[in-house]
Amino acid sequence: MVSVAGATTAVNLRTAGDFVILAKAGITNVPGGVITGNIGVSPIAASAMTGFDLIMDSSNEFSTSAEVTGSAYAPNYMSPTGTKLTTAVSDMLTAYNDAAARPVTSGPFEGAGAGATYTNLGAGEIGGLTLTPGVYTYTIDVRITSENVIFDGQNDPNSVFIIKTSKNVLQAAGTQVTLTGGAKAENIFWSVAQEVEIGAGAHMKGILLVATAVKFITGSNFVGRVLAATAVTLQQATVTDPTAATSSQSTRRGLRGLQLA
């Protein structure tokens, strides 16, 4: 395959990158999962984070949950939490628009049949493909249904992948996104105009920049960040910040401890 490593720059998440889940319309959780990282909602209030049994911190700036190794934030918590959440949501939308506007990588995509390009590669089915760095554009659903998909960083730890679609991303139960050649979850950006659904027991990786809803079905596993302009639904799902510290103590902190831009 033709390498375009280094030709694509990462999407700057700014303060939205301080969250493993950030949603404008709420986070619904079916208990039984594990979330590693901070979660937040805005402009909707804390009552839209359900299924977490949140416990307010003495500072009133954030809350905690037995299911979250990190902290939970809402705009009706003590100042300056609301202001910082407003900035984070603005940064999330800026990041989505950035990714959605990236020009598709030009030229043929080798190894996927004659005539294959970075536009609607695989007719939307990327299961069974090995993707190299670049910008992939879809006007149809992106599906991982037949086999696993591999992201190959081609031995460049800074390799960047952007998969953008005006439709949905649908991952079937039990399928996996796997990484090789130095590819990192934090450098894979999924820009999705409609919905993302991750099937039961599936393993997904990357940064989900989603204009509408995100749903993780029972037992699904995700390494990355969920940044959604509407709501996120978790059904006993495991969600892990791609850069999370190994110590849960180091990640359980208030916004005052975050490195904000």
C-alpha positions, 0 to 999 in steps of 0.5 A: 500500500502507498504510505501517506504517513505524516501527510495527515495531522491529528485533530486538536481536541483541546479541552474536550480531550480532558473527557473520555465521554462528553455529551450535550444531551446526556449519558445513560448507563446500564450498570455493570461496565467500567469507565476509565476517565472523566465524563461530562454533560453540557448544557444539560444538567447532571440529572441526565447522567443516569445509572451511575449513582453519582456522589457529589464531592465536597467541593460541589464541582464534580461527582464520583461513581463506583463505575467511573475511575475519574470524575463526572461533571455537569453545568449545574455544579459549582463554578467554574465547572459550568464555564469549563464545560461550555468551553469543552463542548465548543472545542468538541464541535470545533474538532468535529467540524475540523475532521469533517472538513478534511480533504480526502486522501487522493489517489488509489488505495492499493490492496483493496482491488482495482479502482479502490480509492479513499472515497467509499472504500469497500462500499462502506464495509471496512471489515477485513481491510487493513487501513493505512494513514490518511483521510477516508470519506464516506457518503454511506454507512461505514460498517464493520460486519464481516471481519475485523479491521486493522489500522496499520501505522506503518511504523510511525507512532504519529500516524493519523487516520480520519474516517468521516461519513455523512451517515452512520458507523455500525460495528457488528457484535464480536468484531474488533478494531485492531492496531499494528505498526505503531497505530494509536487509538488517540490518532484514529478519528471517526467523524460521524454525521449520524449515529454510532452503534457498537455491537455486543462484545465488539472492540472499538478504538479511536476518537468518536466525534459524533453529531448525533447518538452513540450506543454501546451494546452489552459487553462492548469494549472501547478505547478512546473518547466519545464526544457526542453532540447528543446522547450516549447510551452505555449497556454494561460497556467498558470505556477507557481513556486512551491515555489513562494513567495506570493508577486509578488514583491519578485519574480521580481528580477534579477539573481544577487538576486537569491541564486545560488549554 
